[in-house]
Amino acid sequence: MFVGHALLAFALAVLFAEWRGWSTRQALLLGAATGAFAALPDVDVVYAVVALDGGQLFGSGVNPTAFWDAANSVHRSMTHSVLVALVAGPAFGLWAVRARTADGATNRRRAWGSRVASAVLLVALVAVSIVASGALGAVVMGAFVVAGVAITALSRRKTDLSPRVLGLAATAGLLTHPWGDLVTGQPPQFLYPFGVGVIESRVVLHPDPTMHLLGAFAIELAAVWLAALAIVRVTDRSLGTFYDRSAVLGAGYGALALVLAPPTLAVSYHFVFSILAVGVVCSGLSWYRSTPVASLRRRPTAGDVRAGFAFGATGLSGTTMALIGYVVVYVSLWL
């Protein structure tokens, strides 16, 4: 769900900005900032790198099980709290305040005051996490704060979004994140640092574990589709962008249901990587058939960027066809 978190927030922000009459550029910038903040809570997996020594993680090749066993001990806790989001979002907005405003006026006192207020709020988050979770809280919340400040600084430097808008984008992105985790593992600790459970168990989409995994993947894919459709809407592209005969080849992925071990949340790497590879192949075929060799020798243009989105759209369509094909074959064989 890493990508889905960011793209769902991106899509909602873009569509909101478009509804409010913002320009295409502003809408996309807002979406990018909101999406970046929506991905921020998953920085908590950095704990696995700190907790594991190199031998456990790389001693006999990359060991994803060791990594996730360590990461899951803290994943979806403090950084996924809506209470933390309601404090961190405005704090990041305050950090974005500059001494020089858009109209050229200078107000260093206001800028420093905002930075101090931001620092107080962010340090308070780290302190509360230390009290609630000890050294673990210092590592995870510290990484969250540092990464959030970095996103804020980059957004302020590369966009003309105001500090207030960035604060709202940060808050919205952080608040949208936890809900996507309800079907893929233990529910987030929505009210951390308080030990009050809001949702006690994972939302089960289907009693069959493979169908549940396929449903969770479909939700992720739906978030990608929503983001792609939002881009199509604000940039006046055609829905035909998603149609290319290369994508139809993805349906052949269903045959792998005959030979692949049925994927589940516990063991899904073979399914996820292989189905994404299908999308890459479909995208590559579309590019190969439509790109003249001569164009590879010149510098990229705006038209190339537009074409690049079309190739990505073909990959998305191909992955979707692959999922449909797999579900049809799996249901026919096993249910």
N, C-alpha and C positions, 0 to 999 in steps of 0.2 A: 504493500500500500504506500510505499515511499513516494512514488511518482503521483499516485492518485490524490494524495493529500494536497500537493502543490497545485496540480492541474484543476482540481475542483475549486479551490480558492481563486485561482487565476480566472477561471471561467465566470464565477459569480461576480468577481470584481469588474471584469470587462463588461459583462452584461449590465451591471448596475451603472457603470460609467456611461455606457451607450444610452441607457434609459434616461440618464440625467442630461444628455445632450453634449457630453464631452467629445473632443476630437478623437479620431482614431488613435493618434499617437499617445495622447493622454490616457485613453482607456487601456491601451496595451501596457503602458508603463505602470499604471496602477495595478493591473493584473499581475505583472511580473513581480512587483514589490510584495503584493499580498501573497502570491504563491511562494515566494522565498521565505516569508515569515511562517507560512503554513507548514513548510518542511522543517522548520527549526526545532520543534519538539523532539524529533528523532535524533537530535545530537546526543541524546542520552546513551546511545549505543557506544559512545566513546569510552564508557566505563569498561567495556569488555577489553579494550586495548590496554587500559591501565591495570585491570585486574589479572589479565593473563600474561604469563611470561612467553617469550618467543617460542620455547619448546612446545608448549601446549598448543599454540596457534599454528606454528609452521614446522614443528619438529619432524613430522612425517608427511609433509605436504600440507596444503591449506586445509584446515579442519573447521568447517563451518559449524559443526555441532558444538565444538568447544567454545567458539565465538558466541553463538546464540545462547548457550547455557549461561554464560557469564552475563551477556547483555540483558537477557530476560529477567535477571534478578533485580533489575532496576528499571527496565524499559516500561514505558507507559505509567510512570508514577509521577514524580514531581513536575516534569516539564509538560505533562499532559493535563495538568490541573486547570480548570476554568478560573479558579481563584488566582493562580499564578498569571494566567493570560490577562486578567483584568488589571493586574498591577504592571506587568512587563510591557504590555502594549503601549499604554500612555507614557511609560518611562522611556521607551525607545523613541517615541514622538518628541519628548522633551530633549532627548539627546541630539535630535536633528536640528534644533534651533541654532541659527547662525548669528554671528555678530552683525553681519551686513545683510539687510533684507533685500527683497526683489526690487524695490524701488530705489535702491542705492543708499538708503539711510543706514546709519551705524548705531547699534545699541549693544555695546559690550556687556553692560550690566545685566540686561535681559538675557543675553546668551549665557553668561556665566551662571546666573541664577537658575536657568533651566537645566544647565549641565549638572549643577550641584543637586537640584531636586531629583534629576534622573539618577545620579550616582547613589543618592540616599535610598531611593526605592529599590534599585538593583542590588545594592549591598545588603539591604534588608531581606531581599529574597534569598540571597546566599546564606545569610545568618540564620534565618528561619529554617532553611534546609539543613544546616549543620546541626541545629538543635533537634530537628525531627529525625534526621538520618545519619548524623555523624559525619565522618570523613567522606563517606559516599555522597552526601549532600553537597559537600564543598566541591568535589570533582564534577559532578553532573550539573549542578546549578551554575557553577563557575563557567563551565563550557557553554552552557546555554546563554549566559549573559554576554560572554565574550563574542560568541557567534552572532548574537542578536545585535550587538553594537556594531559589529563589522557589516552586517546587512544594512543597518541604518545608515552608516557612513557611506557605503557604496551607493545606496539609493539616493541619498542627498546629493552626492557628487555627480552622479550620472543622470539624474532626472531633475525636473523642476517642480516636483511634488512638494507641497508645503509641509512643514513639521506636523501640523494638525492632521493633514491627509495621511502622512506616513504613520502617525500614531494610530489612526483609525484602521489603516491597512494592516498594521502589526496586530492590533487587537482582533480584528476580524479573522486574519489568517490563523492566529493561535487558537481562537475559539472554534474554528471549523475542523481543526485537526483530529481531536480525540474520537469523533463520531465514526470515522472511517475504520477505527480499530475494533469496533464492536463485533465484527464477524471473523476476525483473524487471530484471536488469541484472548488472553485474559483482559477483561474490560479495564480501561484506564482508571486511575484514581482521580476522579473528577474534582474532588474537594480536598486534595492534598493541601496542607499538611494535616488536615483533620482526618481521622480514621473512620470516616462515614462513607459507607458504600452506597452509591447511587444505583448502579447496575451490577449485580453480583456475579453474573455468569455470561459467557459468550452467547451472542444471538445465533441460534442454529437455523441455517437456511434450509437444510434438508437432513433427515436422519442418516442418509448414506454419506459417509465422510468424503467420498470423491465428488458427489454432487454438491456438497457444501463448498468444497474447494473450487469447483467450477463456477458456482454462484458468486463466490467472493472475487474470483478473477473477472467475472462478468461485470461486477460493480466497479472494479478498477478500470476496466475497459470503457465502461460508461462515462467515467470521469474524464478519460482521455477524449472520448467523443464529444463531450460537452465543451471541453476546452477548444477542440478543433472547430466545432460549429460556431463557437463564440468568435473565433478569429475570422471564419468565413463571413459571419454577419457584419462585423465592424469594418472589414476590408473589402466588402462588396464582391467577394468571390462567388463562384457558382457552386451549387451542390454537386454538379458534375465533376468537381475536383476529386471527389472520392471514388469515382468510377474509372477503373482501368481493367482491361481484361486480365492483366497479370494477377490481380487480386483474387480472381476466381480460382487460381491454382491453390490457394490456401485451403480450399475445401478438402483437398486430398489428404490433409493432415489427419482427418478422421480415421484413416486406415491405421494410424499408430495406436489407436485404442486396442487393436488386436494384439499388439506386441509389447507396449509399454506397461509397466506395473501401474495400476490405478493410483493416481496421485492423491495425496491428502495434505492437510495443513502440516502434518509432521514431516512428510517426505514429498516435496513438490518441486525440487530443483530440476529434475529431468523434464517435467512438463513445462515449467515456466520458461526455461532457457530454450527448449526446442520449439515451442509455439512462437516465442519472440523471434527466433531465427527464421521462421516461416515469413513473418512480416518483413524482416530485413531482406530476404530473398525476393519477395514480391516487389518491394520498393526498388531493389537493385535492378530487377528485370525491366521495370517501367522506365528507370533512368537509362538503361542500356539501349532500349528500343527507341527512345525519343531524343537522345542527346547526340548531335553530330560530333564527330571526332575533332573537327576544327575548333569547336567551342571550348574544348578542354585546354586549349593553348592560350586563351585570353583570360584577362582578369575577370573575376565575378562581377556581375551587374545586378541592379535591382530586379531585373527579369529573372535572373538565376535564382535569387532568393525566393521569388514567387513560385518558380518551378520546383525549388527544393521543398516547399510546403506541399506541393502536389505529390511529389514522390513519397513524402512522409504520410500523406493522406492515403495513398495506395497501400503503404505498409500497414496502416491502421485497418483498412478494409480487408487486407489479406489476413491479418491476425484475427479479425472478427469472423471471417469465413472459416478459418481454421478452428476456432472455438465452436462454431455451430456444427461443423463437420464432426468434431470429436464428440460433442454432446449427443448427436444423433446416433453415432455408432455405439457409444458407450451405453446409452439407454437401451438400444436394440439388443445389445449383448447381455447386459448384466441386470437390468431392472425389469 
